[in-house]
Amino acid sequence: MARIRFRTGPSDMRLISTLLAVLLALPFSWGIFTGFFLWFSPFIMLNSVLTHKSLVFLHTVAVAVLVTAFFRKRFFCIYLCPVGYPCDAISRVSPFKASYLKKFPDISRWIAVVSIVSAASGLPLFILLDPLAIFHGFFTSLSGNIELAGILALTGFPLLLALHYFFPNLWCGKLCPLGGLQNVAWDMRSYVQPVFSNDQKSSRSFSAGRRYLISAGAGVAAGFFLPKKINPEGGPFIRPPGSVAEDTFNTLCIRCGNCIRSCPTKILHQQIDASRIMCFMTPEVRFTKGYCLEECNLCSKVCPSGSISLFSPEDKKHIIMGMAEIELDKCWLSNNRECNRCLVSCRYDALCIGSGEEGSQALPHIDPELCTGCGACAVICPPEAIKMKPVKAKEKVNIYQ
């Protein structure tokens, strides 16, 4: 009886990987697995670790990809990349020839090196060019939490496909920083192998080494000079709990939408004020449908870039997102109507009802030392007398110091 053998080649594996990546990018309740493929990118990982100066457990996935690329050239691109699969499919049906590729310089390595070196100075220069960030940002439009005007900023993935139609293999072959970083890992073999084999390095290796040195120098210069020239254009926004400082947040956030898709109360939205280019499409909190749940820390678990620091639910009482402010003239108590909804809703004991200035009227008061800005009181207030305001960076409590 003949045996039937099933062989799975690189193309089949990448198809399966692409379908799985699409499934996990859709706005379903995946919990910690929301947008999980972002953790496969060593380019995002290195930019995040060097900028944020911290490492989380899931970064080991990207470390494994980078180590594998040292032994198997562009391993992730060949077997797993959910962006490369459709890009290659478009290139195959393109009526245009790719003969120009021989003349077009391969700058993917240099983009990767410049960005990673500059990240050490706090500026991950090209982190937004990671293909997995572009891929997942596209699916944010399906979360139901983005205005129509913001959809224009989610065209990155379709633009990559269009680029491969008119210029086959250009992005994957010459521009992609994730592929370029894997090429760098492969190139390192030419430096490591002679050490163990006592062979002399080739002139080609020395030439590549000089280019890497120049790229590293450009990264150092960018990390040193550009932050002084760039206006962070921060606020007035309320950021997700655990967010890093505003200037770092705007450059480190990859606009992937993971936090938006994972938020159970749907209070995270993308900032779409195009006049503030540094903040454009970063997540901000709007208390229109709910508040920040006391027991939830999903946004910190699914953030692959480190722009939202990992925290536990127990830490939330020390994390200040914003500050509640009461417009007393709107409050029912000031109009001789009974109400204590804000008092009941506050889990942090930041609200109390006491006497007014004249001692004759009971009015609500907020303790700024206890208020975290979770928004529970603002959402439940019947006359909408409570507004949530952002706080200055110096007023925020950093539990990670």
C-alpha positions as CSV (number, residue, x, y, z in Angstrom):
1,M,0.0,0.0,0.0
2,A,1.5,3.3,-1.1
3,R,2.2,5.9,1.5
4,I,0.9,9.4,1.0
5,R,3.4,12.1,2.1
6,F,2.5,15.6,2.8
7,R,5.4,18.1,2.4
8,T,5.2,21.6,3.7
9,G,7.4,24.0,1.9
10,P,8.4,27.6,2.8
11,S,5.5,29.0,0.8
12,D,2.9,26.8,2.6
13,M,4.4,27.7,5.9
14,R,4.2,31.4,5.1
15,L,0.6,31.1,3.9
16,I,-0.4,29.4,7.2
17,S,1.6,32.1,9.1
18,T,-0.1,34.9,7.2
19,L,-3.6,33.5,7.9
20,L,-2.8,33.1,11.6
21,A,-1.4,36.7,11.7
22,V,-4.5,38.1,10.1
23,L,-6.7,36.2,12.5
24,L,-4.8,37.5,15.6
25,A,-4.9,41.1,14.1
26,L,-8.7,41.1,13.8
27,P,-10.6,42.9,16.6
28,F,-11.7,39.9,18.5
29,S,-11.1,39.1,22.2
30,W,-7.7,37.5,21.9
31,G,-6.4,38.9,25.2
32,I,-2.6,38.7,25.4
33,F,-2.4,37.1,21.9
34,T,-3.8,40.3,20.2
35,G,-1.4,41.2,17.4
36,F,1.0,38.5,18.6
37,F,3.1,38.5,15.5
38,L,4.5,41.9,16.4
39,W,6.6,40.1,19.0
40,F,8.4,38.2,16.2
41,S,10.1,41.3,14.9
42,P,13.7,41.7,16.2
43,F,13.7,45.2,14.6
44,I,10.9,46.4,16.9
45,M,12.5,44.5,19.8
46,L,15.9,46.1,19.5
47,N,14.5,49.6,19.0
48,S,12.2,49.1,22.1
49,V,14.9,47.6,24.4
50,L,17.5,50.2,23.5
51,T,15.0,53.1,23.9
52,H,13.2,51.9,26.9
53,K,16.1,50.2,28.6
54,S,14.0,47.3,29.6
55,L,13.3,43.8,28.4
56,V,10.0,41.7,28.8
57,F,9.6,38.0,28.5
58,L,7.9,38.0,25.1
59,H,10.9,39.7,23.6
60,T,12.6,36.3,23.6
61,V,10.4,35.4,20.6
62,A,12.2,38.2,18.6
63,V,15.6,37.1,20.0
64,A,15.0,33.6,18.7
65,V,14.2,35.0,15.3
66,L,17.4,37.0,15.2
67,V,19.5,34.1,16.4
68,T,18.0,31.9,13.7
69,A,18.7,34.5,11.0
70,F,22.4,34.2,11.9
71,F,22.3,30.5,10.8
72,R,19.5,30.7,8.2
73,K,19.5,33.8,5.9
74,R,16.3,35.8,6.3
75,F,14.6,33.0,8.0
76,F,11.5,35.0,9.1
77,C,11.0,36.5,5.6
78,I,11.1,33.0,4.0
79,Y,9.0,31.1,6.4
80,L,6.8,33.4,8.5
81,C,6.4,37.0,7.3
82,P,2.7,37.8,6.8
83,V,3.7,40.9,4.8
84,G,6.1,39.2,2.5
85,Y,3.6,36.5,1.4
86,P,1.1,38.9,-0.2
87,C,3.9,41.2,-1.5
88,D,5.5,38.3,-3.3
89,A,2.1,37.2,-4.7
90,I,1.5,40.7,-6.1
91,S,5.1,40.8,-7.6
92,R,4.4,37.5,-9.4
93,V,1.3,38.9,-11.2
94,S,2.9,42.3,-11.9
95,P,3.3,43.1,-15.6
96,F,6.4,45.1,-14.8
97,K,9.9,43.6,-14.8
98,A,12.3,43.7,-11.8
99,S,15.4,44.3,-13.8
100,Y,15.9,47.6,-12.1
101,L,16.7,45.9,-8.8
102,K,20.3,45.3,-9.9
103,K,20.8,49.1,-10.1
104,F,18.8,50.0,-7.0
105,P,21.0,50.1,-3.9
106,D,20.1,47.8,-1.0
107,I,19.5,50.3,1.9
108,S,17.6,47.9,4.2
109,R,20.7,47.1,6.2
110,W,21.5,50.8,6.7
111,I,18.0,51.7,7.7
112,A,18.1,49.0,10.3
113,V,21.5,50.0,11.7
114,V,20.8,53.7,11.8
115,S,17.5,53.2,13.6
116,I,18.8,50.8,16.2
117,V,21.9,52.9,17.0
118,S,19.8,56.0,17.3
119,A,17.4,54.2,19.6
120,A,20.2,53.9,22.2
121,S,19.9,57.7,22.5
122,G,16.2,57.5,22.9
123,L,15.1,58.1,19.3
124,P,14.0,54.9,17.4
125,L,14.3,56.7,14.1
126,F,12.7,54.2,11.7
127,I,10.6,52.0,13.9
128,L,7.4,52.9,12.1
129,L,8.8,51.3,9.0
130,D,8.7,47.8,10.5
131,P,6.5,45.8,8.1
132,L,4.6,44.1,11.0
133,A,3.7,47.5,12.5
134,I,2.4,48.6,9.1
135,F,0.5,45.3,8.7
136,H,-1.2,45.5,12.1
137,G,-1.9,49.2,11.8
138,F,-4.1,48.4,8.8
139,F,-6.4,46.2,10.9
140,T,-7.0,48.9,13.5
141,S,-9.6,50.4,11.1
142,L,-11.7,47.3,11.9
143,S,-11.8,47.9,15.6
144,G,-14.7,50.3,15.3
145,N,-12.9,52.9,17.4
146,I,-11.5,55.1,14.7
147,E,-13.0,58.1,12.9
148,L,-13.3,58.1,9.1
149,A,-10.6,60.8,8.7
150,G,-8.1,58.5,10.5
151,I,-8.5,55.7,8.0
152,L,-6.3,57.7,5.6
153,A,-3.4,56.9,7.9
154,L,-4.0,53.2,7.7
155,T,-3.1,52.8,4.0
156,G,0.5,51.7,4.7
157,F,-0.2,48.0,4.0
158,P,-2.1,48.6,0.7
159,L,0.7,51.0,-0.3
160,L,3.2,48.2,0.1
161,L,1.1,46.0,-2.1
162,A,0.8,48.7,-4.7
163,L,4.6,49.3,-4.5
164,H,5.2,45.6,-5.3
165,Y,2.8,45.8,-8.2
166,F,4.6,48.7,-9.9
167,F,8.1,47.9,-8.6
168,P,8.2,44.1,-8.0
169,N,10.2,43.0,-4.9
170,L,11.4,46.5,-4.2
171,W,10.3,46.7,-0.6
172,C,11.2,43.2,0.5
173,G,14.4,43.1,-1.4
174,K,15.8,46.6,-0.9
175,L,14.0,48.6,1.7
176,C,12.5,46.6,4.5
177,P,14.4,47.2,7.8
178,L,13.2,43.9,9.3
179,G,14.7,42.0,6.3
180,G,17.7,44.3,6.5
181,L,18.3,43.4,10.2
182,Q,18.3,39.7,9.3
183,N,20.8,40.4,6.6
184,V,23.0,42.1,9.1
185,A,22.8,39.0,11.3
186,W,23.8,36.9,8.3
187,D,26.6,39.2,7.5
188,M,28.0,38.8,11.0
189,R,29.0,35.3,10.0
190,S,31.7,36.7,7.8
191,Y,33.2,38.3,10.9
192,V,32.6,35.4,13.3
193,Q,33.7,32.5,11.2
194,P,37.3,33.7,10.5
195,V,37.8,34.0,14.3
196,F,37.3,30.2,14.7
197,S,38.8,29.1,11.4
198,N,41.9,31.4,11.5
199,D,41.1,32.6,8.0
200,Q,41.7,36.2,7.0
201,K,38.7,38.4,6.4
202,S,38.0,39.2,2.8
203,S,38.1,42.7,1.3
204,R,34.4,42.5,0.9
205,S,34.0,42.0,4.6
206,F,36.1,45.0,5.3
207,S,34.1,47.1,2.9
208,A,30.8,46.0,4.5
209,G,32.3,46.8,7.9
210,R,33.1,50.3,6.9
211,R,29.6,50.8,5.7
212,Y,28.2,49.5,9.0
213,L,30.6,51.9,10.9
214,I,29.3,54.8,8.8
215,S,25.7,53.8,9.4
216,A,26.3,53.5,13.2
217,G,27.9,57.0,13.1
218,A,24.8,58.3,11.4
219,G,22.6,56.7,14.0
220,V,24.6,58.3,16.8
221,A,24.4,61.7,15.2
222,A,20.6,61.3,14.6
223,G,20.1,60.2,18.2
224,F,22.1,63.1,19.6
225,F,20.9,66.0,17.4
226,L,17.3,65.2,16.2
227,P,15.7,65.0,19.7
228,K,16.8,68.6,20.3
229,K,15.2,69.7,17.0
230,I,11.9,67.7,17.2
231,N,9.0,69.2,19.1
232,P,7.2,66.4,20.9
233,E,3.9,68.3,20.6
234,G,2.6,66.4,23.5
235,G,-0.9,66.8,25.1
236,P,-3.4,67.7,26.1
237,F,-4.0,64.0,25.8
238,I,-4.8,61.3,28.4
239,R,-2.6,58.3,27.6
240,P,-3.1,54.6,28.5
241,P,-2.0,53.7,32.0
242,G,1.7,52.9,32.2
243,S,2.6,55.1,29.2
244,V,6.2,56.4,29.1
245,A,7.0,60.2,28.9
246,E,5.2,62.0,26.2
247,D,8.3,62.8,24.0
248,T,9.4,59.2,24.2
249,F,5.9,57.9,23.7
250,N,5.4,59.7,20.4
251,T,8.6,58.3,18.9
252,L,8.4,54.8,20.4
253,C,4.8,54.0,19.7
254,I,4.5,52.1,16.4
255,R,0.8,52.8,15.9
256,C,0.0,49.1,15.6
257,G,-3.4,49.4,17.4
258,N,-2.8,46.4,19.7
259,C,-3.9,48.4,22.8
260,I,-7.0,49.7,21.0
261,R,-8.1,46.3,19.9
262,S,-7.5,44.7,23.3
263,C,-9.2,47.3,25.4
264,P,-12.3,45.7,26.9
265,T,-14.1,49.0,27.5
266,K,-13.1,50.6,24.1
267,I,-11.9,53.8,25.6
268,L,-8.7,53.9,23.5
269,H,-8.8,55.8,20.2
270,Q,-6.2,56.9,17.7
271,Q,-5.3,60.6,17.9
272,I,-6.1,62.0,14.4
273,D,-5.1,65.7,14.7
274,A,-2.9,65.9,11.6
275,S,-1.6,69.3,12.7
276,R,0.4,67.5,15.4
277,I,2.4,65.1,13.3
278,M,4.4,63.6,16.2
279,C,1.2,62.5,18.0
280,F,-0.7,61.5,14.9
281,M,-2.3,58.0,15.2
282,T,-1.0,57.4,18.7
283,P,-3.5,56.1,21.3
284,E,-5.3,58.4,23.6
285,V,-8.0,57.8,26.2
286,R,-11.6,59.1,25.7
287,F,-14.2,58.3,28.3
288,T,-17.2,58.0,26.1
289,K,-18.1,54.3,26.3
290,G,-16.6,53.3,29.6
291,Y,-13.7,53.7,32.0
292,C,-10.3,52.1,32.7
293,L,-11.1,48.9,34.6
294,E,-9.2,48.5,37.9
295,E,-8.3,44.9,37.2
296,C,-7.3,45.3,33.6
297,N,-3.7,45.6,32.3
298,L,-4.1,44.2,28.8
299,C,-2.8,47.3,27.0
300,S,0.5,46.9,28.8
301,K,0.7,43.2,27.9
302,V,0.1,43.5,24.2
303,C,2.4,46.6,23.6
304,P,5.4,45.3,21.7
305,S,7.3,48.6,21.5
306,G,7.4,49.4,25.2
307,S,5.6,52.7,24.8
308,I,3.2,51.3,27.5
309,S,5.2,49.8,30.3
310,L,4.1,46.4,31.6
311,F,2.3,46.7,35.0
312,S,0.1,44.6,37.2
313,P,-3.5,45.4,38.2
314,E,-2.2,46.0,41.7
315,D,0.0,48.8,40.4
316,K,-2.8,50.8,38.9
317,K,-3.5,52.7,42.1
318,H,-0.1,54.3,41.7
319,I,-0.4,55.0,38.0
320,I,-1.9,58.4,37.2
321,M,-3.5,58.7,33.8
322,G,-5.3,62.0,34.4
323,M,-7.3,63.9,37.0
324,A,-11.0,64.3,37.6
325,E,-12.4,67.8,37.8
326,I,-16.0,68.6,39.1
327,E,-18.0,71.5,37.7
328,L,-20.0,72.1,40.9
329,D,-22.6,74.3,39.2
330,K,-23.7,71.3,37.2
331,C,-23.6,68.8,40.1
332,W,-27.0,67.7,41.3
333,L,-26.0,68.2,44.9
334,S,-25.4,71.9,44.4
335,N,-29.0,72.0,43.0
336,N,-30.5,70.3,46.0
337,R,-30.9,66.9,44.3
338,E,-29.7,63.7,45.9
339,C,-26.9,61.8,44.2
340,N,-23.8,59.8,45.2
341,R,-23.0,57.9,42.0
342,C,-19.5,59.3,41.7
343,L,-18.8,58.3,45.3
344,V,-20.0,54.7,44.8
345,S,-18.1,54.3,41.5
346,C,-14.6,55.3,42.8
347,R,-12.6,52.2,43.7
348,Y,-9.6,54.3,44.8
349,D,-11.4,56.3,47.6
350,A,-10.5,59.5,45.8
351,L,-14.0,61.0,46.2
352,C,-15.8,62.2,49.3
353,I,-18.9,64.3,49.9
354,G,-18.4,67.0,52.5
355,S,-19.6,70.4,53.4
356,G,-19.3,73.3,51.0
357,E,-17.5,76.6,51.7
358,E,-20.3,78.0,53.7
359,G,-20.8,74.7,55.6
360,S,-24.4,74.4,54.6
361,Q,-24.3,72.2,51.6
362,A,-22.8,68.8,51.0
363,L,-20.6,68.8,47.8
364,P,-18.3,66.2,46.2
365,H,-14.5,66.7,46.6
366,I,-11.6,64.9,44.9
367,D,-8.4,64.0,46.6
368,P,-5.7,64.6,44.0
369,E,-3.3,62.3,45.9
370,L,-5.6,59.3,45.3
371,C,-7.3,60.0,41.9
372,T,-5.7,58.0,39.1
373,G,-7.9,59.4,36.3
374,C,-9.6,56.1,35.6
375,G,-12.8,57.9,34.5
376,A,-15.3,55.8,36.4
377,C,-16.9,58.8,38.1
378,A,-17.1,60.8,34.8
379,V,-18.8,58.1,32.9
380,I,-21.5,57.5,35.6
381,C,-22.2,61.1,36.5
382,P,-25.8,61.9,35.3
383,P,-25.4,65.6,34.7
384,E,-21.9,65.1,33.2
385,A,-20.5,67.4,35.7
386,I,-17.1,65.5,36.0
387,K,-14.5,66.0,33.3
388,M,-11.2,64.1,33.0
389,K,-8.2,66.3,32.4
390,P,-4.6,65.3,31.4
391,V,-1.9,65.9,34.0
392,K,1.6,67.2,33.5
393,A,4.5,64.7,33.3
394,K,5.9,65.9,36.6
395,E,2.6,65.2,38.3
396,K,2.6,61.5,37.2
397,V,3.8,58.8,39.5
398,N,6.4,56.5,37.9
399,I,6.2,53.1,39.8
400,Y,9.2,51.8,37.8
401,Q,11.9,54.1,39.2
